[in-house]
């Protein structure tokens, strides 16, 4: 039986769509001529699954945790300078948190509370609301994202333009504030969430195991259908159907003629 790797199956499923075009280097314009950034997703295809409405009081809790994490980072920097301890990777990220980053996080949490979790401010809006420069805004967003306080997704959108083929333009990013589990050990005990009861934790583990078994039994097409939506999901469904077809052909291929041996 012929075994295909994911890359081989993808190339065979795409067929002539792959063409002979050489991959563009990092930082070069999109093949349409528009400066679309890496890892961008088309606007309007994923926001329903990305945005989450914060629970009552959740944004205030996240802001208190961010401020306490800032205090913990200052303490870690003092201990590192005095030679008392050597910082781990997580501790270095906590020590990199700045007051400007917490201020930007406060503005994002305010937008999440007012707009039911739909947060997509521009750099200019964040700069005007916090009185910080654009370069500082970009730096603080990276700090928050690396630490786990923030999930950021770049977006692009189609625009009308002359000439054949679609044209795209980068649009504002979308943001979702989150609670990083890595900082909980550096918070006061009264700020840490209570551990789940043993029976609830076991139910969560069983549910995760059942979900993993269900996904493992899905075909490539069905897996793309249940995990990704929008035009991207439809494209992945077609690709998954091609991979499934190749796997069936490899399994149903001609059997060896053992009587001739």
C-alpha positions in Angstrom: 0.0 0.0 0.0 1.3 3.4 -0.9 1.7 5.8 2.0 1.4 9.6 1.3 2.8 12.2 3.5 0.7 15.3 4.1 2.9 17.4 1.8 2.8 14.8 -1.0 -0.9 14.4 -0.7 -1.5 18.1 -0.7 0.6 18.6 -3.9 -1.2 15.7 -5.7 -4.6 17.0 -4.6 -3.8 20.5 -5.8 -2.5 19.2 -9.1 -2.0 21.9 -11.6 -2.9 24.6 -9.1 0.6 24.5 -7.7 2.2 25.6 -10.9 5.8 26.5 -11.2 5.7 29.9 -9.4 8.5 30.3 -7.0 7.7 31.2 -3.3 8.1 34.8 -2.5 10.6 35.9 0.1 9.5 37.1 3.5 8.5 40.7 3.5 7.8 40.9 -0.3 4.4 42.2 -1.5 1.5 39.8 -2.0 1.3 38.3 -5.6 -1.6 40.7 -6.2 0.6 43.6 -5.5 -1.0 44.4 -2.1 1.1 44.5 1.1 -0.7 41.7 2.9 1.1 40.7 6.1 2.0 37.1 6.9 -0.6 35.0 8.9 -3.4 37.4 7.9 -7.0 36.1 7.5 -9.7 37.6 5.4 -12.0 39.9 7.3 -15.5 38.5 7.8 -14.5 34.8 7.7 -13.6 34.1 11.3 -14.7 36.8 13.7 -17.8 34.9 14.9 -15.5 32.2 16.3 -12.8 34.6 17.5 -14.7 37.2 19.6 -16.0 36.2 23.0 -18.4 38.2 25.2 -16.7 38.8 28.5 -18.5 37.7 31.6 -19.7 40.2 34.2 -16.6 41.6 36.1 -14.2 39.6 33.9 -12.5 42.6 32.4 -11.9 44.2 35.8 -10.4 41.0 37.1 -8.0 40.8 34.1 -6.9 44.3 34.7 -6.2 43.6 38.4 -4.2 40.6 37.4 -2.2 42.6 34.9 -1.4 45.2 37.5 -0.3 42.6 40.0 1.8 40.9 37.3 3.5 44.3 36.7 4.4 44.4 40.4 5.7 40.8 40.2 7.8 41.7 37.2 9.4 44.7 39.0 10.3 42.4 41.9 11.8 39.8 39.5 13.9 42.5 37.8 15.2 43.6 41.2 16.1 40.1 42.2 17.8 39.5 38.8 19.9 42.6 39.1 21.0 41.7 42.6 22.0 38.2 41.6 19.5 36.5 43.9 17.9 34.5 41.2 18.3 33.6 37.5 15.1 34.3 35.6 13.3 31.5 33.7 11.8 32.1 30.2 8.4 32.8 31.8 9.9 35.1 34.4 11.8 37.1 31.7 8.5 37.7 29.9 6.9 38.8 33.2 9.8 41.1 33.9 9.4 42.6 30.4 5.9 43.8 31.2 5.7 47.6 31.4 3.3 50.2 32.7 2.6 51.3 29.1 1.6 47.7 28.2 -0.8 47.6 31.2 -2.3 50.9 30.1 -2.8 49.6 26.5 -4.3 46.4 28.0 -6.7 48.6 30.1 -7.9 50.3 26.9 -8.5 47.0 25.1 -10.4 45.6 28.1 -12.6 48.8 28.1 -13.4 48.2 24.4 -14.2 44.6 25.1 -16.6 45.5 27.9 -18.3 48.2 25.9 -18.5 46.3 22.6 -19.4 42.8 23.9 -15.9 41.4 23.1 -15.6 42.9 19.6 -12.2 44.6 19.8 -10.5 45.9 16.6 -8.9 49.3 17.4 -6.3 50.8 15.1 -2.9 51.9 16.3 -4.0 55.5 15.9 -7.0 54.9 18.3 -4.8 53.2 20.9 -2.2 55.9 20.6 -4.9 58.7 21.0 -6.5 56.9 24.0 -3.3 56.2 25.8 -1.1 59.2 24.7 1.6 56.7 23.6 3.4 56.7 20.3 2.7 54.2 17.6 6.1 52.5 18.1 5.3 52.1 21.8 1.8 50.7 21.0 3.4 48.1 18.7 6.0 47.1 21.3 3.4 46.8 24.1 1.1 44.7 22.0 4.0 42.3 21.4 4.7 42.1 25.1 1.1 41.4 26.0 0.9 38.8 23.2 4.1 37.0 24.3 3.0 36.9 27.9 -0.5 35.5 27.0 -2.7 38.5 28.0 -3.8 39.0 24.5 -4.6 37.0 21.3 -4.1 39.1 18.2 -5.1 38.2 14.6 -4.2 40.2 11.5 -6.9 40.8 8.9 -7.1 41.8 5.2 -10.1 42.6 3.0 -10.9 42.7 -0.6 -11.1 46.0 -2.4 -12.3 47.1 -5.8 -9.5 47.7 -8.2 -8.9 47.8 -12.0 -7.4 44.8 -13.7 -8.0 41.1 -13.5 -8.1 39.2 -10.2 -9.0 40.2 -6.7 -7.2 42.9 -4.8 -6.5 43.0 -1.1 -5.6 45.5 1.6 -4.5 45.1 5.2 -7.1 46.2 7.7 -7.2 46.5 11.5 -6.2 43.6 13.7 -8.7 41.9 16.1 -7.9 41.3 19.7 -9.2 39.0 22.4 -8.0 39.5 26.0 -7.2 36.3 27.9 -5.8 35.1 31.2 -2.3 33.6 30.9 -2.0 30.5 33.2 1.8 31.1 33.4 1.4 34.2 35.6 -0.9 32.6 38.2 2.0 31.3 40.3 3.3 34.8 40.8 0.0 36.3 42.0 -1.2 36.5 45.6 -3.0 33.4 46.7 -6.4 35.2 47.0 -6.2 36.2 43.3 -5.6 32.6 42.1 -8.8 30.8 40.8 -9.9 28.0 43.1 -9.0 24.5 41.7 -11.7 22.5 40.1 -13.3 19.6 42.2 -11.9 16.2 41.3 -15.2 15.0 39.7 -15.4 18.1 37.5 -11.8 17.8 36.5 -12.4 14.2 35.6 -15.4 15.1 33.5 -13.4 17.7 31.6 -10.6 15.2 30.9 -13.2 12.6 29.7 -14.8 15.2 27.5 -11.5 16.2 26.0 -10.6 12.5 25.4 -14.0 11.9 23.7 -13.5 14.9 21.5 -10.0 13.8 20.5 -11.3 10.3 19.6 -14.1 11.8 17.5 -11.8 14.1 15.6 -9.3 11.2 15.0 -12.1 9.2 13.3 -13.1 12.1 10.9 -11.9 12.3 7.4 -9.8 15.2 6.2 -12.8 16.8 4.6 -15.0 16.5 7.7 -12.3 17.7 10.0 -11.9 20.9 8.0 -15.6 21.3 7.9 -16.0 21.2 11.7 -12.9 23.2 12.7 -12.8 26.0 10.1 -15.6 28.1 8.7 -16.0 30.6 5.9 -14.3 30.6 2.5 -11.1 29.2 4.0 -13.1 26.3 5.5 -14.6 25.5 2.1 -11.2 25.6 0.4 -9.8 23.2 3.1 -12.8 20.9 2.6 -12.0 20.6 -1.1 -8.3 19.9 -0.2 -9.4 17.4 2.4 -11.6 15.6 -0.1 -8.7 15.3 -2.5 -6.5 13.8 0.3 -9.3 11.4 1.2 -9.6 10.3 -2.4 -5.9 9.6 -2.7 -6.0 7.6 0.5 -8.9 5.5 -0.8 -7.1 4.9 -4.1 -3.9 3.8 -2.3 -5.9 1.4 -0.1 -7.9 0.0 -3.0 -4.9 -0.3 -5.3 -4.1 -3.6 -7.2 -3.1 -6.4 -4.9 0.2 -8.2 -5.6 -0.1 -11.4 -7.7 1.2 -13.9 -5.2 0.4 -16.8 -7.5 3.1 -15.7 -9.9 5.8 -15.8 -7.2 
